[in-house]
Amino acid sequence: MNTLTAQEIQDFVNYLKVTGYTFEVEEANDKYKKLVTSLDGTFKSNSHYYRITNKWGCECRLYFYNFENLPEPIKNKLVSAYYFGGPNGSSGPYTIRINDTEFILNLVRNYNFRTGAY
């Protein structure tokens, strides 16, 4: 996992709050259900949280729409979304994503990210 400074993470969080993002979670056992869907710990039905019984574990995906001006360690986490283009493709929804579950759960715990489209 790439190590980012606190400032790089804060810059990324600020960037996403301005440009928009979608955060999705798939899991089999509801381990992170309350954490990723609600600030007060009460689950709220959400079209970006999926309970899938045959999942091996928790998978978090953070989609966003532009990758310019990101710190290099963040760029190293980027993964093109399936058939949507990525850095050399289109600029529509779900173009670029990060799959690093631990990194994303850090955003949930420390920066109040929750599932949904923002």
N, C-alpha and C positions, 0 to 999 in steps of 0.2 A: 504494500500500500504506500502510495506517495505521501510524504509528510508535508503538510501545509502549515504555514504560519497562521497565527490567529488573525492577522491582518488580511491574508489571502482568503481565508474562509469568510471573513466579514465582507470583504469586497465582492466575493461571489454571491453571498446572500443579498447584499444590496443590489447587485446587478439583476438577480432573478426577480426581486421585488419590483423592479422597474420594467423589465422586459417580459415577464410572465414565465410560468412553468406549469407542468402537470406532474403530480407525484402519485404513483400507483404502488400498491402492495398486493402480493399474492402469498398466501400461506395456508397450511393445512390445519394448524392446531390453535389458532386464535391467540398465540403468544403475544403478539404486538398489537392486537386489534384495538384495544382502548388507547394505547400510547399513540398510534399513528392517526387516529380518527378524531380525537377530541382533546381539547386542552384541559377539561375538568375530569377526565377519566371515564366519562359516560359514553358508550358507543353510540354514534349517530350513523344511521344507514348512509352509505356513501357509494356512489357508482365507481369509485376508484380504489375500493378495497374489495379484494376477491378472496373468498375462502374456497380453496380447491383441495379436496381430500387426498389426491395422489401427489401433492407437492412434497419434495424432499425437505424443504425448510422454508424460511422466509426469503422472498425475493422482493427487493425494493428497486424501483426504477424512477429516475428523475428525468423528465423530458423538458427540453427547452429549445429555443428557436434560433439562437445566434451564438456564435462562439468567439466573435471578435473581442479583443481586449481582455481576454481571460488570462489569469496567471498560467504560466507553463505547466505547473503541477496539476491544475484543473484540466487543462487541455489533454494531459496524459490519461485522464480518467474517461475521456469521451469515447463513446461507442456509437456507431451509426445505428439508427433504428432499422429494423428489417425493412428492406425495400423502400425506405423513405428518403434515402439520399445521404444524409450526414454532411460533413464539411464540404464535400464537392457536389452535393446534390441540391434539391429544392430547399426552400426556406419556410415550408408550411409547418403545421403542428406535428409534433413527434419526429422532427427532423434529427435531433441530436439527443442522446441520452447518456446518463451515467448509471451503471449497474452496481456500483460499489455499496453493498448493503450497510456495512459498518460506517462508511462515510455519511450515507444518507441518514442512518439512525442517529448519528451525531447531530445532524441538522434538526432532526425531530426533537431530540433531548435538549439541545442547547440554543436553538434558534426558532423554536415553535413551528416548524414545518409540519403540516398535516396533509393527509391524502386529499386530492381534489385538483381542480384546474384553477389557476390564479392568473 
